[in-house]
């Protein structure tokens, strides 16, 4: 924990102010909550709940922006226009724009579009409500200093994720030193989750609450889903959805865990427990979604985002097309380990492959584990696999299936988002980092004979450490502190 | 693992592997170097300590400079010592607890 906090303290200060992904917009959201006691809304055209704002070519049908509703970013933040979607032409040193930045930009054939708007306002409010008291207390600070304070306040979320990785592993594999040590290490040293845990953004809160859902599911699978546990799962899901909308991906693993633990044929048991879970989550998120529907006329504001980002954020392709698009998959892999938000810091393909190879080995080991466990499931007395690994019991099997469904659902959600907006990103599947870590490292453990596991553990931990040292020494520090100066 | 000579051998290999990994890490941090790309055609090799010194010089201008330097030095110190301790713990040759897999964790 001390190592994680120390690492995060350095991560907070290594990146220049407001250089995190959409950090200006998230910061402004916190300020609006803190000072005006309301949530901001997307800048949107006033017609038909966002419908019919674009013509057949994607041009605006209404460019009288004075008739539009919603929030814009304060003039001050034009100096950070390179970190804002999309306040271009971006000339942060031009005194003319610094003193009175433009609020509409001409995109040529696409015509006029608003610029410098609050485009993060579609996010649910929980993270921003949590940060607002600190922002209020720090009103005397400069925006930059306050931003560093808010960045530091993301660290506890990251710490919670690492702890939940440990506790989830302990629920499923209580006496497995290999997993108990390597899973939290994997999560703590995952460079992009660490990055989220050092920036002003709601992703980190979403990741933390989905991690809590996965922990509660593992606990329920182990001990049984009584109604109290289901209520806790529902509450955690509600919190997750109030932190980040993509937490919806937690619903399939919840359903699977409850149904398989109760027994698929025991319909009354799993239906009643599922109802309690859904009811608690539903009651928690209801006020937000009522507000949301009344404001935007839909539950995702995608229509309004499509309108604002029409000149450059087009659909990325079909679901099947993106699933098998090598470029799409490679870009998600690059974003999983590098890129750092604005895709400015790309890791070399040699580094990306050096990371990929052990993970591919882990996934292969997981496949082997699953095949052998499946084939031996009906043969009592064969508890030990070929390399000395222990076969899963029923709880472990359900738990692993639940984690697998979480990972698959999460990736499919990223692909599905890509069908609507080309600007889909790997960070949308980070909420399942704990599930992914458990599955991959279980696969890795499967391939390592028990006698060699201490060395395997040490190699994995030191490999993770080296990866971080190299990424920061070779890429991040030179990019921000040598090349930019 | 009950035999005394086996325990000694396990501890010896633990020390050797830990020393090797620690030397690798500390050696890279002290004497390593990296190629920094100034442009796509212009690359410069810089030592690892000089890269981290550039980071320290570029610490944000918030709070007092001394405080930021203290945060930087303390964090780096905790990281180095903590990482070496982590690797040492990972190499612990003790067998898994004798708790059956199906037993409930606390």
Interface residues (C-beta under 8 A of the other chain):
Chain A: X2 X3 X5 X6 X7 X9 X10 X13 X14 X16 X17 X142 X144 X145 X148 X170 X171 X173 X174 X175 X176 X177 X181 X182 X185 X222 X223 X390 X392 X393 X395 X396 X454 X455 X457 X458 X459 X460 X461 X462 X465 X466 X469 X470 X473 X474 X477 X478 X480 X481 X482 X483 X485
Chain B: X10 X13 X14 X17 X18 X21 X24 X25 X28 X29 X32 X34 X35 X36 X37 X38 X46 X48 X51 X52 X54 X55 X57 X58 X59 X60 X62 X63 X68 X71 X72 X74 X75 X76 X78 X79 X82 X83 X86 X87 X89 X90 X91 X92 X93 X94 X96 X97 X98 X99 X100 X101 X102 X103 X104 X105
